Amino acid sequence: MNIRVAIVEDDKSVRENLCVLINSKEGFSCVASCPSTEDACARLPQLSPDVVLMDIHLPGKSGIACVTKLRPMLPKTQIIMLTIEEDSEQVFDSMKAGATGYLVKHSSLEEILEAIADVHSGGAPMSSQIARKVVTTFRKPIEEESTAVKLSAREEAVLVLLAKGYRSKEVAKDLGIGLGTVNTYIRNIYEKLHVRSRAEAVARFIQR
């Protein structure tokens, strides 16, 4: 039985090459290749692929936002993020949004196919560099606070969207406020939670 794979990647040559290579390997088939979040959300729910390879930096809405939208529509589909960056903040955002694996784009075809098979069988593939960053971030001590952290209703709303993988401009659009206002809320959140990055803020949010 073939593992049915869909690709969401804005670079046409990368998208087409991956599709050809996946189809050339026994046990794998590429059932769709999409250039954007909008195209993926329109096509993939009907196709129900087993695994999606998702570019994290898509035009318009990001790959993380795409995962957020696809997850409730495709609860059994496993999603592997592909990116050129090894950014622990992106890892947190991706995993919180519902991705199961995370690989850098310079991974070989064999490594990508191994990751597809692994995630299809219940694993959670990540490059060793990414795995180390995730472990390091989760191990960061969270200092005890003498009083409970109190976020305003709007700050809570912003933090919830950040935890879902939204970028600042997407938060602004969703809440109907300016980008500068969003950035002010984010700075306030960082200060109140005693963190210095989005990943740390999301980690604290998960604990709370």
Number of C-alpha atoms within 10 A of each C-alpha: 7 12 18 22 25 27 26 25 26 19 13 12 10 12 20 16 11 20 19 12 14 22 17 12 11 10 13 18 20 22 19 18 23 22 17 22 25 14 13 23 16 12 13 22 16 10 14 18 22 19 23 26 25 30 27 25 18 19 13 11 17 20 27 29 21 25 29 21 18 21 17 12 15 18 11 13 22 24 30 28 26 23 19 13 13 18 14 21 18 19 24 23 24 27 21 20 24 22 24 21 24 26 27 18 16 11 14 10 13 9 14 21 17 13 22 26 17 14 21 19 10 10 14 17 21 20 15 10 13 19 17 12 16 18 11 11 16 14 9 10 7 14 9 7 9 6 6 9 12 11 15 12 9 12 17 15 15 23 22 16 19 23 23 22 29 24 17 19 16 19 22 19 13 12 14 9 12 14 15 12 12 21 16 13 20 20 16 15 23 16 12 14 20 16 18 12 13 20 22 21 23 23 20 15 15 11 8 7
